[in-house]
């Protein structure tokens, strides 16, 4: 093995070795228990980010652990076609390279361009996932738009339609006025902006007056441009101010539309004026009010988000209505919403109808993809009726067929599912699964798997021209079928029968509604077992939190706090980081801010840490269901941990390769340290399995860190040096045997967390044990065995360790160098202590650098003036070692003075109002922490000084 641990040299060759030899595949022995994880399909437009790295590390730990348990394991992977994102990216690329709008190509040519782009760039994220060490079965990789997946999506759509669960209707949706498509709530970002509330007078009709004699009531609104679409004014049923007006009529300003005053609890008596204008065609809350009161619904906007020449008026069933004149004022025609708002306010002001204007903060919905403001829009869309599906899906969680970890997320799931609304599953895009429906010129729709089937099932002659629906399905629709379509349904069901239901799903809480719940609903409707019982997609749902930066803020490109996992694996210079983060989509001031933050956080760039250190850090930070705060210091520490394992393994190999290690049935004698490390390792194995089975990956890393760093490398290897130097032949064989046995088993135990370094070292250690298998991946995970547990030995060695550390502390206290000979006395009347000293005399003497070690009787006089108590024993240092303390006392005095000066300066800084007001909270927190550390150090030095003086 190389002297220096360099992950760059080992990781990629090892991964290629694994993949080339097919070690990620299921072994196919169906007599063994099956275990399957379906990876949430990342978008083909994406790159590996910290959220991916976090969740995929957890999944890979699980799959490697189960594979080493001997189970028939499958980690199914694939990518999502990401309808909107992909269309936006390729459209932009074509515009920049060829100067064409995507619509100039036509649908078929544009879709072909996307396939060409996918071939070149769409597999980038799969390559990046390999760098993380993901042991997925790449030969089974699926894509949501490949032929088999597309056929499966089509099959599900047709079945749902025939089951009367899919229908077409006109309803309110989130509308992107730039991309001209409906989008899901997940693709909407709410951004806080400064705006106003306008108080506008609506004149009462038929000479009606309010209680205080006014001929109008005042409406407070944040969107005056939608006045043109008002169809009612609502007041609270118990609001006494307006009781007499309920059922009367009022006039919409500017267009003199007569609309009713209705009673509805949507109106808040304590908010604004207590009167709310109802615009069902352009507000989601108003839409619900409109449905409750059977109000007409008016659309005043074009798909571009501009005021129409003529409004479109519908009833609550989406049918056209002539109840209102559709004409809109000429002066507003063609104005986009912001301009229309200004023009309408000006017109209202001229008429004396604006009472007042107040500043107001608003959360404005924006399209995540195009950046434009989202407009609620009445459009014809395809919907999935979800209530009956949700009922079955709720029962699956209630009866424990599906379990959430942590359990608290069940409440979030139930809350949404019990108030579920029908799902808009259509999108006005070209890239995606084109809806399998054909319509004639009269607007009649025929859903089928093909046009031929549509004609056959509906007895349509070839004279009737059919046109396929242009809309595509929401990306989440195909993703919701992922567990069974990715396993080959409906073409090949052998894999499905083996691995479905899948074992566990790892996902974030933020997509419980958009993906997890929908997977449960659609899987249970489409997939049944041999008895016709609905089959769940997975048995367990492990919910993760988000990965945030060290200050707890969500990682965002615009904030400049995003860290690329590959940067931490491979390292990156500051200049390359700045180049990478400079993107022409950012405005200059934002780019400058990102650069400043990058320089502050990474003044020297990022050095290479390797995938193992990154994986170990992610696992160590994992806390079930909670967000994690990324910590570069932890990453640095776990890089040192990997280095510790590397160096410890080199020591083992140097002392066992080409030596008799007792694997040839020759006699061996296990020393007390050998028996101790075997006992501690078995205790670690037991705790490891308990933690793994309860998904406590943070506890697993703590166990491995404690055993590898402290018990194995720090203590056991030091113990073995003494035995290897002075032991008999049988003792040497025993210790070498234990060294090899522990290291080989330890590598297997750590492999699911840190696969690369463990495989590398295992390839060397296996030779000593005559193991002929080719990879650690397929070795059994170590199992707990009571035959290795020796509680007496554990207590004995723990006492020896405590004694050695106490002696080292005593040396430090009296400033006696570690290598200076020392005569130590041990006084105790406890027989176990005396036995421990006798049995471990050489260990105590050598590791404490003692020239003499003497056991004295209880009550026996000594010349010691410095002692320390440990369990049932007193450790004493002879007076000759502690006589001249003056030099050390003077040094301590100077150190105390220096630290007091530093503390005084820091206190002055932290009481300075200017610093407290302007410095970032993170900097202030760091300074306070440093002050506490200095104060602790000062107390330690003073105590040491007092002890030196008294001795």
VOVEXTOR-373638 format. One record per residue (C-alpha): residue in one letter; x, z negated, y. Coordinates in steps of 0.05 Angstrom, whole numbers, plus 5000, padded with zeros to 4 digits. Layout:
// residues N
AXZY ...
This chain:
// residues 951
X500050005000 X502350155071 X504849555110 X499949695166 X492449735158 X490150385190 X482850565178 X483851265205 X488351435147 X483651195092 X476351265113 X474952005115 X478952175051 X475251625014 X468451865037 X470052575015 X472252294948 X465651934940 X461252524960 X465253044921 X464452634857 X456952514866 X457351754867 X451451714914 X446552014864 X441751604821 X444751504751 X438051734721 X437251184669 X429851044679 X430150464629 X433750094685 X430049844747 X429250354802 X430950224875 X429550704932 X430450695007 X427751255051 X431851335113 X427751405177 X429352135193 X433552195256 X432052765304 X436153405295 X437253385370 X440352695368 X447252395360 X448951755324 X447551165370 X448050415362 X440950345337 X442350845282 X448950505264 X445549825262 X439750025217 X443750485173 X449049955161 X443549485137 X440750025091 X447450205063 X449049475048 X442449435010 X443450074971 X450649924952 X448649224930 X442949484887 X447250044858 X452449524837 X446749134804 X446249714756 X439549974784 X437650704787 X438450774862 X436551314911 X437751314986 X433551915009 X435652225074 X433452785119 X432352985191 X426253075235 X424853725272 X423353335337 X418253835365 X418553705439 X425853505444 X428254105405 X423954595444 X426454305510 X433754335489 X433555045462 X429355285522 X434554995569 X440255295530 X437155995531 X435655935605 X442955765620 X446056265573 X441356855576 X437356725640 X430756765604 X424656325601 X423056165528 X416156485537 X419457155549 X421757165477 X414957075446 X413356555394 X416656855333 X423157045368 X423656375402 X422555995337 X428056425305 X432656215362 X431355485345 X433055605272 X439655925295 X441055325339 X439554845282 X444455205237 X449955105288 X448454425318 X442554115282 X446853785228 X451553415276 X448152745265 X448752815189 X456252915196 X456652305241 X452751885191 X458052035139 X463251715185 X459351065182 X459951055106 X452751195089 X452151285014 X446051745015 X444552294965 X446352885009 X444253394957 X437153154966 X437353195042 X430753445070 X428453725136 X421353645160 X420854385175 X423754655110 X419055055066 X417354505016 X416054005071 X411854495111 X407654655050 X406553915038 X404453795110 X399554375105 X396754095040 X395553415070 X392153705132 X387354115090 X385653525045 X384353075104 X379953595137 X375853695074 X375152935070 X372152965140 X377852565170 X380553115215 X376353425270 X377153815335 X374553525400 X375453465475 X378352795496 X383152495545 X390552555529 X397352435560 X398853115590 X405753375609 X404553855666 X411454175658 X411554285583 X403954405580 X402753965520 X399553315500 X404752775484 X404552105449 X404951425482 X411951355452 X414251945493 X411851635558 X416451205602 X413050755654 X417350715717 X415950215773 X415150555841 X413150355911 X406350615929 X399850405965 X392750185953 X387750555995 X381150236014 X375950786022 X368650766043 X363451075997 X356751166033 X350450905999 X344851405990 X337351356003 X338150886064 X340450316018 X344649766049 X348949206022 X347148466028 X351048426093 X347549046122 X352949566111 X351250276093 X357350346049 X361649975999 X369249995999 X373150225939 X380450045928 X384450595892 X391650775878 X389851505863 X385551775920 X386752495896 X382152365836 X376252225882 X374252945869 X372852755796 X368852115806 X362352055767 X360551325779 X362350685816 X362650045773 X361549325793 X361848715749 X354948525719 X355547815748 X358247985816 X352747725864 X355248155921 X352948785887 X347248565841 X341948935882 X345949585881 X346449665806 X342550285785 X342550565856 X346451175879 X352551285922 X355851905951 X362952135934 X366752265999 X368752976017 X364353315964 X357852925973 X356852855899 X351252355883 X353551875829 X350651215801 X352850505812 X353650195744 X354949495716 X361149435672 X366048885657 X371749365671 X370649195745 X374448565764 X370848105814 X377547805836 X381248455845 X380948915906 X373748955931 X370548855863 X368249585864 X371750095820 X371050845824 X370251145754 X373851805740 X373051915665 X376752575666 X383252285695 X383951555675 X384151245606 X380450615625 X375251015663 X374551475603 X372350875560 X367450665615 X364851375617 X363751375541 X360050715544 X355350955599 X354751695578 X357751925644 X359552645657 X367052795654 X370153235706 X376953565702 X379553735771 X386753945751 X389854555721 X394854485664 X400354515718 X397453895751 X394554255811 X387554215842 X382854735811 X378555205851 X372754995807 X372454365766 X370354375693 X364653895677 X363253625607 X358753115575 X361552555532 X361352995471 X365853505505 X360454025516 X360154385583 X355054105631 X351754375694 X349853685721 X354553755780 X356754335824 X363854505800 X366154765867 X371954375899 X373754395974 X377755015992 X382954616032 X385454275968 X385854885922 X392554955887 X395554315914 X399653905865 X397653175861 X402452875912 X400653405965 X393253335947 X393652585957 X396352666028 X391253206046 X385352796019 X387552166056 X388152566120 X381152856111 X378252166095 X381751876156 X378852406202 X372052216176 X373351476190 X372851306116 X379650956107 X378850216119 X386050006106 X392350166068 X396649646033 X403649716001 X403349645925 X408149685866 X405750135810 X408050295739 X407751055739 X407851405670 X413151955665 X414552435609 X420752225571 X422552955558 X421053315623 X421152745673 X414652945707 X408952455721 X403952435663 X396852645680 X391052415636 X387653075619 X381353285583 X383553795532 X381354065464 X385653745410 X385653595336 X384452875317 X385152445255 X379551945244 X383651315229 X378650745221 X377250835146 X384650945132 X386450325171 X381749895132 X385350035066 X392149975100 X390449285128 X388349035060 X395049255030 X398748775077 X393448225071 X393948194996 X401548214996 X402448904965 X406549045027 X410648485059 X413548465129 X420248125140 X419847735184 X412547575169 X410747485243 X410448245252 X404248255208 X400348005268 X402748585311 X400749065256 X393848745246 X392448725320 X393449475328 X390249685263 X383949285275 X383049615343 X385550305323 X383250935358 X383151635330 X389951975332 X391152615371 X395353015322 X396053685358 X401253915408 X401554535451 X408454765428 X411555335389 X416454925348 X413054515294 X408054575238 X402855075261 X396054795246 X392955135185 X386455335218 X383756015237 X378256165288 X373856765301 X371857035368 X365856565372 X370255945368 X368655765296 X374555445260 X376355515186 X381555035158 X385255285096 X392255355067 X392356095086 X388156625120 X386556915052 X383956235028 X379956155093 X376456815082 X375156685009 X372355985018 X367856185076 X365756875050 X368757225111 X369657975108 X375758325134 X371558585192 X371657895222 X378157805261 X381357125250 X386756835293 X390956235272 X390755615316 X396855635363 X397654885367 X402654525323 X402253835293 X405053215326 X411953075298 X409552385277 X404452715231 X409753015185 X414052385192 X408151975168 X408352345101 X415852235094 X416151755035 X412552224988 X414052915016 X421552775018 X421052594944 X418253284926 X410653214931 X406553614914 X411154114879 X415453654838 X412752964821 X418152724772 X422352424827 X416152154860 X413951814796 X420851494789 X421951244859 X415151164892 X412950684919 X419750614952 X422949924952 X424049765025 X423450075094 X428349885149 X425650035218 X424849765289 X418849375314 X417749895369 X415050415319 X410549975277 X404550335307 X407251035313 X410551105246 X410050515198 X402450405203 X401151155198 X405651215137 X401650675102 X394950985121 X396651705100 X400551525038 X395051075011 X389951635023 X394052194992 X397951854935 X394451504878 X397251204815 X394951394744 X388850944752 X386851254818 X389150644858 X392050804927 X399550754926 X403350424983 X409450795012 X413950175006 X413549464982 X417549125037 X418449275111 X424748985142 X423948975217 X430048985262 X430848835335 X434349275386 X441749315400 X442849095472 X449149045513 X452948385520 X448548185579 X442148295540 X440348945575 X437549545537 X442850075527 X441550685571 X445651285592 X443351195664 X445750475664 X452550675638 X452450145583 X451650595522 X457150545469 X457951095418 X459250815348 X464251375335 X468151165397 X469050485365 X470850775297 X475951285323 X477751005391 X477451385457 X481551395521 X478551205588 X479251915613 X475652205553 X470251675561 X469151885634 X468952625616 X464052485560 X459552085606 X459652605661 X453653035651 X450853535700 X443853265690 X445952645729 X445652635804 X452552515836 X450751805857 X448451625787 X454651945755 X459051545803 X455450905784 X456351055710 X463751175720 X464550525758 X461150125703 X465250485649 X471750325684 X469649605693 X467649505620 X473049935587 X479149965634 X483650195577 X478350585538 X476750355467 X482050285413 X480350495341 X477049945301 X474750335240 X468050375206 X468949745165 X470049305226 X464049615260 X459649515199 X461948795190 X460448655264 X453448955260 X451848565198 X454747925228 X450447995290 X444048125251 X438747605259 X432147785224 X427548145272 X431247935335 X435048365385 X442548325380 X447348295438 X453348735426 X460048375431 X466648765434 X470448105422 X466948025356 X468848735337 X476048575356 X475747945313 X473048305252 X478348845259 X483348275252 X479248025192 X480048705157 X487548675172 X487747975142 X484648225078 X489548815077 X495648365085 X493047855035 X491948414985 X498948674996 X501647974979 X497647964915 X499948664894 X507248514910 X506947904865 X502948194808 X504548934801 X509949034748 X509148304727 X505947954668 X499147754693 X496447464628 X491748044612 X495248144545 X492347514513 X498747114524 X498046374539 X496346204612 X495745544648 X491245504709 X493945064764 X489444604805 X489445114863 X487545654812 X481645244788 X479845074859 X479545794883 X475546004821 X470545444836 X470045624910 X469246364895 X463546234847 X460045794898 X460946374947 X457946854897 X451846414889 X450746344964 X452047094973 X446447294925 X441646794957 X443147085026 X442747805002 X436047694968 X433247395032 X436247955076 X440747465114 X446547935127 X449347475181 X450146925128 X453447415080 X458747595131 X459846865147 X460946725073 X465847295064 X469547125128 X470246395109 X472546545038 X477247125052 X480446855115 X480646115105 X480045955031 X483546554999 X488646795050 X490146165090 X490145645034 X490345944965 X495746454979 X499945895010 X498845464948 X500846044902 X507446144938 X509745464913 X507445614842 X510546314842 X517046014865 X517545404820 X512445474764 X513545564690 X512346224655 X505346024632 X503745764702 X506146414733 X501746814686 X495846364703 X496746434778 X498047184775 X491947254731 X487746864781 X490447254840 X488547924808 X481847664781 X479647364847 X481947954890 X478648474845 X472048094842 X472447934916 X473148674933 X466948814893 X463148254929 X465248514998 X464349254981 X457149335006 X459349085075 X466249395082 X466449975032 X472650355055 X477949815054 X475249514990 X475450184954 X482550314978 X485249644953 X481149664889 X484350314869 X490949934865 X488549274836 X484549614780 X490949864748 X493549164736 X487048984700 X487049624660 X480349844690 X479450584677 X473150704720 X474151154780 X470650784837 X468850084859 X461950344879 X459550354807 X462649694787 X458049094776 X457048604832 X460147924814 X455147424785 X455246664789 X457846284729 X457645534720 X463745544674 X468245644733 X465545064774 X469844434775 X467143944826 X472943454817 X478143994832 X474144204893 X474143494921 X481543414904 X483844044940 X479343924999 X482643235006 X489543555001 X487644065055 X485043505100 X491443115091 X495843725107 X491843885170 X492143155191 X499743155183 X500343795224 X495943485278 X500342865278 X506543295287 X503243645345 X501342995377 X508442725377 X511343415391 X515143445326 X516744175307 X513444425243 X520144545208 X523343875227 X523943415166 X518942855165 X518242225124 X510842075112 X507741465082 X500941455049 X497240795042 X491040734999 X487840304946 X483240854922 X485341084852 X482741794864 X487141854926 X493241614887 X491642104832 X490842674881 X497542524914 X500942484846 X497843134819 X498943534883 X505443204906 X509243864912 X503544204951 X503143625000 X510543585010 X511944325016 X506144535061 X507043935106 X514644045111 X516143335088 X523043125066 X520042485037 X513142275016 X512141554997 X505941194972 X505640474997 X501339904973 X495439615012 X498139075058 X505439285051 X509539245116 X512039895146 X516240105206 X511040615229 X507940585298 X503641215290 X498241315238 X491941715223 X486241565176 X482942075130 X478241945072 X480341295037 X487541365061 X492141215119 X497741695137 X503641375172 X509741665207 X516141255209 X518140985276 X524641385277 X520642025287 X516841755348 X521941375389 X524041865444 X517542105476 X519842135549 X521242885550 X514443055520 X510842565567 X514042895628 X512043585603 X504843355592 X504643065662 X506743735693 X501644115651 X496143645674 X497943745747 X497844515739 X491044505705 X488144035758 X490244535812 X486745095774 X480444685766 X480344525840 X480745265859 X475245455810 X470644905835 X471645165907 X469945865884 X463645655847 X461145255906 X462245835954 X455346095974 X458146795988 X460846855917 X454546575885 X450147045926 X453847695916 X457347645849 X453747905786 X450647365744 X455047545685 X461347425726 X458746755751 X457146555680 X464146755657 X467346345712 X463345725695 X465245805622 X472545855641 X471945225684 X468944845624 X474745075581 X479944835631 X476544165637 X476544085561 X483944265559 X485443755614 X481943195574 X485843395512 X492543355549 X490842675580 X488942385512 X495342645483 X499342345541 X496041665531 X497541685457 X504841865469 X505641305520 X502340795473 X506740995415 
